[in-house]
Amino acid sequence: MTRDRTGVLIFVSLAERYARIIADEGIAAKVSNREWQEAIDALTAHMRDGRIAQGFLAAIERCGTVLAAHAPPTDTGDELPDRIYVM
């Protein structure tokens, strides 16, 4: 958890053909679902073309833009690890 509750998780299940952005309550209160949907749309558009890595990059970039606008970085640095988990 982050201090201001601004964490974002991009969850994808390829087997279920499902993608979702889960935003912590601090950032979810500031950002409309439409803005998160734009990141999901970018992700899934690339995935439909078989470009999974590019899809993640597009979604991460879009989420970064949203976070920069609504929860600018502070001097505390990263509060959560930047990782990709494959299960």
Disulfide bonds with the S-S distance in Angstrom:
none
